[in-house]
Amino acid sequence: MSECKLDHTHEDVKSKFESQGPFLPEEMKPLFHQFFEKEHTQDLLNEVFHLLKKYDLASEEEKENRNNRLFLVLKNV
């Protein structure tokens, strides 16, 4: 994934989640709902946004890598 210099807001991440939700594993969705109930650092918001960005266009291997990272982040916040 390319490095981005933009800071993404809580709402940016939520919007990206909603647009990519149909492509995400069902078992991940409740973790996102818990994630959105809390405040997070800018670095974490940016990371989650970029893991979700163009998720639907990623290869299966890339989706698996992103899923692993998303589960790690979502289960530890």
C-alpha positions, 0 to 999 in steps of 0.5 A: 500500500502506498503511503498517504499524507492525508489524515482521515477522520473518524467519519472518513473511516466509517464512510469507507467501512460502509462502502466496503462492508459488503466485501468484508468478512461477516465476522469482522463487522461487529468488531468495526461497530465496537471500533466506531464507539471509541476514539482512536489515534490519528495513526490508527484511523489512517491505517484502518482507512488504508486497509479498507481503501479499494478492498473490493478491488484487492486480490484474494491474497491481498484481502487475506493480508488486509483481513489479518491486519484488520483483525489484529487492530480491531481485536486490540482496541 
